[in-house]
Amino acid sequence: MSFSKLKLIGLLVFIGFITYLSSLNNKFVWDDEQFIYNNAYVKNFEIGKIFTENTIAGAGEISSYYRPLTTLSFAMDYQLWELNPLGFHITNTFLHILSGIILFLFLINLSISKIKSFWISTIFLIHPLQTEAVVYANSRGDSMYVFWSLLGLFAFSMLCLKKYPKFQIYDLSLKLGKVQLLILTVISYLLSILGKEIGIASLGLFFLTFIYINRNIFLFHTKNISNELKKIGIQSSTLLLLSIIATVYLIFRKFILNISTSVNFYNPNSPYGSSLFVRLHTFSKALWTYFKLIIYPTNLHMERTLDIITDSYSIWLFASIFLFVIVFIVGYFELIKKHTALIWFGFLWFIIMLVPVSGIIPINGLIYEHWLYMPIIGFIIFTIGIIAFVFDNKLNKIIKYSLPILIIIYIGLTIKQNYIWADPIRFYQYTLNYVQTARLSNNLAMAYAQSGQNQLAVETYKKAIELSNYYPQTHHNLGNTYLAMNEIELAEDSFKSAIRMNNGFFPSYGPLINILIDKEQYDEALPLINQLYKQKPNDFQTGLIYLNALYKTNKLKDAEEQLQNLKDRFGKNIRANDLIDKVVNDYTQK
């Protein structure tokens, strides 16, 4: 590797570190609870369950997420840092900077100049839109799948170009040949999928890279096309293997893992759920929102909304069609005149990585900023391609004078976003300035409760219920806050409200049962205990509640059996053993 290349890599590391240094002391926020600090599989390093159950099963939740590699990385962080957010943020930042470096090397392999590759990678690293994917601990899935996807693309580009790297460390040498690069490509792609489901879409980028590198064969060398195609046999074989991996993963996920899917998140009888045209029409509006966010990244926030378009036509649809036509024409002239295809390559990269969230399959959202984490690379390449084609000889001057100013602005805006994400209360208050939702208000109330501001928490929970009295979780959280305030009657009413709203919302069963037992209302408590125990016979907390109830109702024979059962199954866990002994001691003392 040349010295100039090493200097640019060192500069990328420095810029990335400076940009995200202020985020390293950020706290946990939003869904970090389910994915990290309340996830038993993360805390107990349960690798078997991490790879065989949905990602938040360790928090007692059902979801369509299957991100075992990301969850495993959380478990590894926990072994080193426990629940100190610093360690989790260091890992996220490290992965992000590594992705920027690999992107830089990959672009150089595509015969993009070092200076262009450097600026593309720099903007990827420091663009304010990337904040959500980097400083939000749970967004590890984004940095994880992008890191492995880019590593796979880098290895694949070397395979296509027959660049076989050799590493020399003292007397040890290692050379990566065809087979090694093929294996690295395939493994990296698999790991990207296991990092986050959307990694499967990067298969399109491998095909795009293959076409881009071999564009001269397909477009200009028509006489000896058969001979040329023979030279790309291993490349084609690699793409076939990647396609097989994608297919096997989908089959494995659907028929073996049996993880629930969010395909029916939207009512299939609703206009959005039933009409592909409506979904793609709505996406045409989202597309222009994405362009605006990339070009003018201000007022960024996590809880974005988008109106569903049910009309037969709209300005967004016509504008999108017009854009595709213009990109095709300009890209064609670039290809003919310069034999380069940055415009097409960048634009197709952008679109390919947005396909999974375009509405072709309805998922659990319409628009999110972190969905741009990988697509933004394509947009930057596309923009550089446009500038290079239109201004040609003036490109170096534009890069020299304009981009440094843009970099300084972007770093400043990103540091500002880091500050917003640093504290949960600040984060939720900021986001509520843009959109009022029950979910946001509930999360803000939880942050108030965790900081001991119980009265503010109660008021905010009530506001969430006013906005949408649909979520049992809000009533449950309100009940927990009332318990902390020793408002037992109000807590009881809140837990009952949660259960009335959803009879299967079992988190409220435990505290409600304890309240009823303390009030000696056994007739009301026992049916709840039996229902809870039938649903969660293997759950320790449920078993503990059941043991306590048996003692309180003087069913001593059953209590002894349950005590022995808990000792046999959980007695090796010191914390569990202490809790069991406490229940027994409380009974014997009385």
Buried (B, 14 or more C-beta within 10 A) or exposed (E): EEEEBEEBBEEBBEBBBEBBEBBBEBBBBBBBBBBBBBBEBBBBEBEEBBBBBBBBBBBBBEBBBBBBBBBBBBBBBBEEBEBEBEBBBBBBBBBBBBBBBBBBBBBBBBEBBBBBBBBBBBBBBBBBBBBBBBBBBBBBBBBBBBBBBBBBBBBBBBBBBEEEEEEEEEEEEEEBEBEBBBBBBBBBBBBBBBBBBBBBBBBBBBBBBBBBBBBEBEEEEEEEEEEBEEEBEBBEEBBEBBEEBBEEBEEEBEEEBEBEEBEEEBEEEEBBBEBEEBBBBBBBBBBBBBBEBBEEBEEBBBBBEEEBBBEEEBEBBEBBEEBEEEBEEBBEEBBEEEEBBBBBBBBBBBBBBBBBBBBEEBBEBBBBBBBBBBBBBBBBBBBBBBBBBEEEEEBEEEBEEEBEEBBEEBBEBBBBBBBBBBBBBBBBBBBBEBEEBBBBBBBBBBBBBBEEBBEBBBEBBBBBBEBEEEBBBBBBBBBBBBBEBEBEEBBBBBBBBBBEBBEEBBBBBBBBBBBBBEEEEBEBBBEBBEBBBEEBEEBBBBBBBBBBBBBBBEBEEBBEEBBEBBBEEBEEEEEBBEBBEEBBEEBEEE
